[in-house]
Amino acid sequence: MRVIVFVILAFVSWSVPAKTYRCMVEGAMQFQQTPCTYGEKAKEMECVEASTFYIEKEADGTATAQDRVCVSVSREREKAEADRKRIARELAIQREIERKARVEREQAAMRAAARDREAESKRLSQRQEMTKLTEGTSGRFCEYTVTGSAKRAMVTFTNATGGIEQHVVSLPWRKDFMGAARDIVTLSAQKQSANGVIEVKIISNGQVVGSSSSSAAYGIASTPGVILR
């Protein structure tokens, strides 16, 4: 049994190659079977020059074993540094693109909000003016609105003379008109696509007198409304 164990151990020792360590001992490169000491490891990595420095020493025949090792070490270090700088540049460019896009979105939102405020102010002024003009008469200021995330819709509505109009419009859409008190009017809108939501409202004297919405594909939102006295 002891002979068998000895043979097995001998076979394993012979078949598994011993690991070779590359160490720097007293300024010279040395290959040994035992691990380098801490100081030897530290010296081994002292490849502080650029790869061209060691390549030139190889070319003129003055390169030491350490210099030859430093050629690949320096190249790997330079490649890692170049990769780091490239990634940093790419990240900086991406951040700048995102910053500009964010600024543009914010500016576009501010411009849209300013346009909406201006349009609302104009509608309010028109509403007040028309309300004054209709005091003592049966006319009442009314407004149709069609809004939502849908892009386009076919709107059908009762106009100021009691007739029916139909148009394909981009959203949001609004229309002001003068209606007679107690008249019944209608507003409907059909989405021109499968996606998005659509909402319709009838407003009389600043109050919502009819509303409806739809999120169905090519859905229709429809509502009647009675013009207030």
C-alpha positions, 0 to 999 in steps of 0.5 A: 500500500505504501509503495502504491501511495508513493508511486501516485504522489511521484506521478502527480509531482511529475505530471503537474508542472511547478509554477515559476515566479518572476522576481526582481532580486538585487536589481536583476530579473530572476525566475524561481520556484518560490513566490517573490517576497513583498519587496521583490514584487514591488520592484518587479512592477517598477516599470515607470517609463513609457513603452517606447523607452524600453523598446529603444533600449531593446533596439540598441541592445542595452535592455535588461531582462526587466526592461524586456518585461517592462515593454509589455507591462508599459504597453498594458498600462498605456492601453488601460490609460487610453481606454480610461480616457476614451471612456471618460470622453465618451461619458462627458460627451453623453452627459453634454448631449443629455444636458443640452436635450434637457435644456431644450426640453425645458425651454420648449416646455416654458415656451409652450406654457407661455403660449398657453398662458397667452392663449388663455389670457386672450380667451378670457378677455374675449369671453369677458368682452362677449359677456358684456356685449350679451348682457340683457340678451339671450346670448351666452358665451360658450366654449368647446374643448378637445384635449388628451394624449391623442394627436388628431381627432374628427370633431362634430359639434353644434355651431352658433346657428344650430347647425352641425359642423365636422372637421379633422383637427390636431389636439388640443382644439378649442372653439368659442361661440355664442349660444342661446340660453337653455339651448342644447348643444352637442360635441363629439370627437373620434380619435384618428389612431388606436393610441392615446386618450381623448376628452371633450368638454362643453363650457358655458359661462365658465362652467363645465356643462358636459364632458366625456372621454375615451381611451379605446382604439379609434374611440369616440367621446361624445357629450350634450350640454345645456347652455346656462342662463 
